[in-house]
Amino acid sequence: MEDEVSVDVLLKENRVFAPPKELIKNSNVKNWMNKHNIKTYDELLLKAKDIEWFWGEVSKDVVEWFKPYDKVLDWNLPWAKWFIGAKYNIVHDALDKHVENWRKNKIAYIFVGEPGDTRKLSFRDLYVEVNKLANALKGLGVRKGDKVGIYLPMIPELPISMLACAKIGAIHSVVFSGFSSKAFRERVNDAEAKVVITCDGFYRRGKIIHLKKQMDEALEWAPSVKSLIIYRRTGHEVQWNEARDHWWHEITAYQPNHCKTEVLDANDPLYLLYTSGTTGKPKGIIHAHGGYAVGTALTLKWVFDIKASDIWWCAADIGWVTGHSYIVYAPLILGATSIIYEGSPDYPKPDRWWSIIEKYGVTVFYTSPTAIRMHMRYGEGWAKRHDLNSIRLLGTVGEPINPEAWMWYYNNIGSERCQIMDTWWQTETGTFVIAPLPLISLKPGSVTKPLPGFEADVYNTKGEKVSQEGGDLIISKPWPAMLRGLYKNPKKYMNYYWNKYPNVYLAGDIARKDKDGYFWIQGRADDVLKVSGHRIGNSEVESALVSHKLVVEAVVIGKPHEVKGESIVAYVVLKEDVEASDNLRIELIEHVVKEIGKIVRPEELWFVKDVPKTRSGKIMRRVIRAVALNKSTGDISTLRNPEAVEEIRKAK
Ligand code: PRX
């Protein structure tokens, strides 16, 4: 039996998990290959090297242009235009086309609230809600190209808001509802949003999170924001600003059920999504309508093999790219039925997720290694109480999955019969880039190979392709859902992603390839942390710490953590004459939470007199990390203050 095989043995034997024949035979990708007379996976990869042919051909299967494109790709590094000349709007494929056919009464979203309330929205229901809100936004003066900020939890009004913006050609900028009001303010001001959408509150671990209150704080200084729309979710009392605030149910009440879908250029921007980089300031990633629609829909259709009969559950938050691409746009374009769950995975009991899978007959389930490890800790007994036989495919994303967690997921959630699609991608890529298809054998912990139509590789520092020894993960050809730049910062876009090696995109990850050409992602190469799969810049947390009046300097590193993947450890230098104390430690930790959000709460915070620096004054995070993790520091003779290394060593 599978679970009697130890993971060590499994890895030593280099055991692979071949896809069941039935899965291959009935898969969407195999069906497409048959139509194109392509016999094998390798032949498919080879054919798809002609990216213009490939993406042009597959686009026919997933999108309907208002006006067809003249040319598939215009590539002027680092700027790409896809499906040039096409007139398009992603909302046509996500909604409008479905209400014209049998799908109009199919369920698009099954919503499960944390307290147990549920709602089912058909494609037509969703269509009506989106159109009403789109008309209301127009009434508030929102026009094509305007930015709309969205600060909503996992309720159907979040996709409704995004689609309403896209419908009228406005650009949405969703901020994860777990971010603090200050983090929201920073993003909304950068985006210069005209209107913002939120709710009174939502449920998390049995408590109400007062989102409107956080929004009021955020908008204390947000000069561009003229109107705020508030959806009533919890019904608790909220403060009201007559000049600015509108209830969702009032402003949409008498709006018509139809609103014209704006005819856009396929390369017009669809959304901004802020993500962390190596500086203290988050970057606004831009995605565009046409290429993003083709890329997200095709990858979901092929990797997770989504069919009309599937119940798809991507258990991410829509506030991150995973939710944008694979809860909102791709499943809607494919006409799939998806689950949206508001609350915590283990509330009120650790089997909450498994009970939802059983109740709704979820067939394809996608989550993160952190969540899997958390459930592993609770023990498989919780999953065993439920009939999970409806599941036919599983997936993971966000961080490397350790083979132990992989096996646990395979045995206990997939009942030893479901393939696990480990998908590597980023906010910037918009879609999966390296991931299995139902045609390929799996190795636990490997993301397998770049998908057809994508070219990725591993480079050493000289820019040469390498395999086993590992190096920088790069993407060497443009792809349709790629980012179209950094908002307000074209120079940084070039320097950050396209400058290290000629002609290739630098992912910022370290990877290696094994003898079979399988990719193994090892983690970030730069100063970006992955805490519970959330991407956080070290310097963002450091900036938050030094914004406290008693702090002079701060350094943040990531430490391996059994469940979260990484946890945050901070070293803080206080102002002269300020006394270190446990109370101050707590105050500083809470200060970081207030500045950014709970997801960045430092696990450890140490007071030190100094931190190691180079002669030019640059903080040596590498050295600090090595000392903290009891690893060799290498040469520290170039440090200006080698004695500071001792300070870090003592702080344990
Ligand atoms: O380090 C990689 C890791 O997540 C980073 C991207 O983070 P973000 O933009 O927040 O998007 C996360 C969801 C797409 C990558 O640079 N990462 C993502 N997927 C995997 C992964 N690391 C290992 N295996 C994965 N499957």
Residues whose N, C-alpha, C, O or C-beta is under 5 A from the ligand:
A	BS01	PRX	T322 T396 V397 G398 E399 P400 D422 T423 W424 W425 Q426 T427 E428 A507 D509 I521 G523 R524 G533 R535
